């Protein structure tokens, strides 16, 4: 039987967050509902700092590893050949793996990673190629189709999450502020933005700042900090989840042309203790659907659509790095409420839904496992 425990999470949990070595969150933590024994956990593979997962339609799971490798987990574990040269360090390395909407026909796969530039700079890129399975899985013809601009110094806040629109015609990309803050408000660069692109990486027609030309034509929304999840809800609306500074992680309903406030407003503060005005001081700026202080350090999120967890359909599942947990949220209009928090043994980096409605999650860092979660009846 599922046991429900009401528990308070104190700032120590936020210390584990990946966004900064500083302690994150110093205000009283909200009470959350911790649910134990909700599912059975089955380990499928042990990996090296896994970062993202994609479920193949014919069975098997692709997992990127931060150090620049990708694995196929399908009974055993195989290396996938044809990977790019990845600049690894800090928060940077190999990133997302997403199947094209027509993957069953085309075999096209999208990958994101960090690419080195000149003078100790780097930036995230997205590439696409053709995935070939079998005994020697590989990606053929991988080519870069999008880049963060400009490349900057530092090794943080790349974001580089990818999501396709429900009709498969558009690709949305989360591009972090690279820990530089001000670029998130600068419409002449694509840092600190959600971008709306065509599947070939070119700006999609009709973007709100297309008249400015250049990379401005890619921008869908701005004022973002470090986007670690992008997902469409059952109504076809786009949501993002992102790391705040010292507190203030947030879930946002992403709408065209809107400013989401970073670094002008936030529900968190700077790591040096300086205050940041809250969203309530700027009604012209889009407010989050929900925020967390202490921070949960989200890894990724999905909207659950399966039948295995019957009561969860249409709700948000968030991979929690800070609290070592899977979080479940309910959406009501443009707001969200945390319904339950499911403790795990380690930090959870990514979550995906398998064809049978079971869940797949990966643990963060070296020795992180790919786990299958099935409901306890």
N, C-alpha and C positions, 0 to 999 in steps of 0.2 A: 504493500500500500504506500502511496506517496505521502511523505511527511512534510508539512509546511511549517516553517519556523520564521518568526519575525525577528529580524536581527538588524543592528545598526552597524554600518561599515565606517570605520574611522579613517583618518588621513593616511595611516600606514599603508592601506591598500593602494593609494594613489602613488606612493613612492615607487611602485613597480612599473609605472607607466613608461612607455618607450619614447615619449616625445621630448623629454629633457632629463638630464641627470638630477635636476633639482627635485625636491619634494613638491608634489603637485597637490594643491588643495589644502587650505588651512581653516576652512569654515566648517561648522557642524554638518555632518553628513546626514542625508535624509534616511529615514527608515525604509527598508525595502523588504520584500517578501522573498525569502530564500527557500527554495524548494529542493529537497533532496530525494534521491531514489525515483526520479521521474522517468529515467530511461536506463537501458542496459548499454554499457560501453564495450565495444569490440575493437581492439587494436588491429589495424590492417597493415601498417608499415611503420618503420622508424626511419626518419629522414634527417637532413642536415640543414637546420634553419629554414624550414618551409615557409613560403610567403603567400602563395595563392593556389587555389585548386579549381579544376574544370572537370566536369563529369562528361565522359564520352558517351554518345548515344548507344553504341554497341556494347557497352560495358567497359570498365576500367576508369581510372582517374589520372589526370595529369596534374603534377604538383611542381611548381617552380621552387627552387631553393635560392636563397638570397645570394649565395656565393657565385651564381652564374650557371647552374645546372638545372635540368628539368628531368623528372622521373615519370615513368608510366607505372602505376600500381594496378596490377590486374592479376591477382593471385600471388605473383612474385613482384619484384621491383626491377625495372630496366631503365638504363640511361637512354635519354632521347638525344640523338645527335643533331647537329646543325644549329647549335645555340650561338648567340652573338658574343662579342667581347664585352664584358660588363665591368664597370668601375665600381668596386666594392669598398665600402667603408662607412662608418656611422650608421645612419638610417638607409643608406643607399646600397643598391645592388640590383639583382633580378627582381621583377615585380609581378605584374598581373599576367594571367593567361585566360583568354576568353575565346570561345568558339564563335565563328561567324554565324549569323542567323541561318545561312544556307549551308552550314558545315556538312550535313549529310550528303549533299550533292557535290560541293566544291572542295571540301577538306580544308578550307581556309581557316587559319588560326591567327589570333592577335596576341602579341607579347609586349610587355613594357619593361624597360630596364634603364639604368643610369649609364650615360655615355660621357666619357672624358672629353674636355675641350682644351683650349690653350690657356697657359698661365694659371694652372691649378684651378680651373673652372670645370664645371660639369652640369649636366642637366638630364632630365628624363626624356626618353624617346619612346615611340610606339612603332613596332614593326609588324608586318604580316607576311605569312608564307603558307605553304601547304603542308599539312600534317600527313605523314604516311606511317601507318601502323605496322603490325606484323612482328616478326621475330627481331627486326632491327628498326625500331621506331625512330623517326627523324622528322625534322622540319626542312623542307626544300624551298629554295628561292626566297629566303627571308630578306626583306628590304625595309628600311626605315621610311615611314610615311608621315611622321609628325615629330616635332621637337619642341621642348620648352625653349622659350626665347625671352630674355637672353640666358645663356649659361652663366652661372655665378659661382663664386667660391662657397665653401662650406659643404656639408654632407647631410643636410637635414631637409625635411618637408618636401619631398619629391611628389608624394601622393600617387601619381600615375595609375589610378584606377580607371577601368573601362566599363561602359555599359551600353548596350544597344537598345534602341527604342523598341517597343512591342511590335511594331510593323517591320522591324529589321532594316529600315532605310537610313537610319541616322546613328552615329556613334557619339556618345558623350564621354568626355575625359575629365577627370579631376586633376588639376595642376596646382601643386602647393606653392606657398609664398616663398619657399626656400629659406625660411627663417630670416628674411629681409624685411618683413612686415609691409613697408610702404608700397611695394609693387602690387599688392592686392587691390589697391585703390587706383592704380595707374592703368588706364585703358589702352595704353600704347604697348603693353607687354602682356603675355599670356600666363604670368605667374599669379597665383592666388585666385584662380578662376575655375568655373565649370565651362567647358568648351563643347560646342555643338558642331560636329564634323560629318562629312560624308564618309562612307566606308573606305575610301581611298585616302583619307586624311586631309582632304581639302575642306575649307570652310563651307558649311551648309548654307544654301540660299536663305535669306530672310532673317539672319541673325540680327539682334538689336543694334549692334554697333558697326554694321557692315560698311556704312558710309565713310568710316574713318580709314578704311583700307588696312593693308598689312595684316599682322596677327590680330588686330582688333576685330577683324571680320570673323574670327573664330569664337569670340566670347559670347556666352549665353547668360552668365551671371558673374558677379565679382564680389570682392570683399571676403574671400575665403582664406582660411589659414592652412590647414593640413588635412585634406580630404582623404579618408581611408576607406570609404564605402560609397558606392553609387548604386541605386536600385529603383526600379519602377514598381509602383503599387498596382493593385488590381484595377484601378480606375485609369491607369496609364500616366499617372503623375510621377515625376522624377523627385527622388529624395537623396540627400547626401548626409553622411555622418562624418564629423571631423573633430580633431583634437583641439581643445582650447589651450590657453597658456597655463597659468597656475589656477586650475579649476576651469569650468566653463566649457567642457566638451558639449557638442550640440548636434541635434538632428534638425535638418532643414527641409522644408518643401521648396524645391528649387524652381524658380519662375523666371521667365526671360527678362533681362534688363535690370533685375533687382540687385541692390547692394546689400550684402549680408554682414557688413560692418567692420570686419577686421582691417586694421587695428584700431579703428576709431571707437568702436564699442565692443564689449564682451561681458559675459557673466563671470569671467575669471579676471585675475590680475597678472601683471608682469612678474617674472620670476624674481626680480630685485625688490619686490614689494610695492612698487608704484601702482596706484589705482588705475583702472580703465573704466570709463563711464559705462553703465549698463545700457542695454538696448532701450529701456524705458525713457532715456533722455533724448533719444532720436527716433521719433515715431515714423520718420521718413525712411528708415532702414528696416529691412525685413527682420522680424524677430524669430528666434528658433522655436521649433515645435516643442522641444524639451531640452533642458540642459542638466549637466551633472557636475556637482562640486561636493566632494573630491571627484576628480576626473576618473572615468572608466577606461580611458585610453582605448577607444574602439579599434578593432582590427579590420572588420568588414561587416556587411549586413546583407540580409535577403528578406524578401516578403515570402512567407511560407504559403505554398499552394497545394500541398499534398494531402493525403488522407490518413497517413499513419498516425499523426498527432491531430486527432479530429478537431479538438477545440482551438487549434492554433491557426487555422486557415485565414489568410489575409493579414496576419499579424507580422510584426517585424522581429527578426531574430538577429541579435548583435553579438559578434565575437568580442569578448571583453579581455583585454590584456591586463589591465590594472587589477581588477578583482578576481582574476582567474575564473571566469564564469561565462556562461551563455546567458544573455539577457533576452527577455521577451517583452515587447511593447505593443500596445493597442493604439491604433490611430483613430481619432475622432475629428473629422474635418481637417483642419490644418494644425491640430495639436496632437500630442502623444503622451501616453502614460506608461510608465514601467509597470508591468503586471507581475513579473516574476524574475528571479535570478537563480540560475542553476549552477552551483559550484562545481568546478572541475579541478583536476590535480595540478594543472599548469596553465600558463597564459595561453589564451586562445587567439590565434591570428586570423583564421578565416573560417567561414561556414558556407556550406552548399547543400542543396537538396538533391538526393538521389532519385532515380526513376520510380522507386517503390515508395517514396515519401519519407524514407529514413533520412537522417542527417549525416553529413560528413563534416568533420572539423579537423583542423590541424593545430597542433601545439607549436608555440613559438620557440625559436632558438635551437641550438644543436641538440640532437636527440629528440626533437619534436616528432610526435607520432601523428599519423593519419588515423582517425578514430571514426567508427560508425556508431551512431546513436539510434536505438530503436526503443519505442515506448514500452514501459512496464504496464502490463494490463491490470 
